[in-house]
Amino acid sequence: MERGLATLIGMSIAYVASLLGMGFAYWAWRRRRREGGSEEDSET
């Protein structure tokens, strides 16, 4: 049971970190798009 709890906590932390990362990426994309730099910044 102890190992399962540690796995649950670790997976929950990873999930929250993933959501925060996606939210930050969306916020940066929206900010960059609002400034009008979407065509110039497409290097990839």
Sequence and secondary structure as in RCSB ss.txt:
>XXXX:A:sequence
MERGLATLIGMSIAYVASLLGMGFAYWAWRRRRREGGSEEDSET
>XXXX:A:secstr
 HHHHHHHHHHHHHHHHHHHHHHHHHHHHHHHHHTT TTTT   
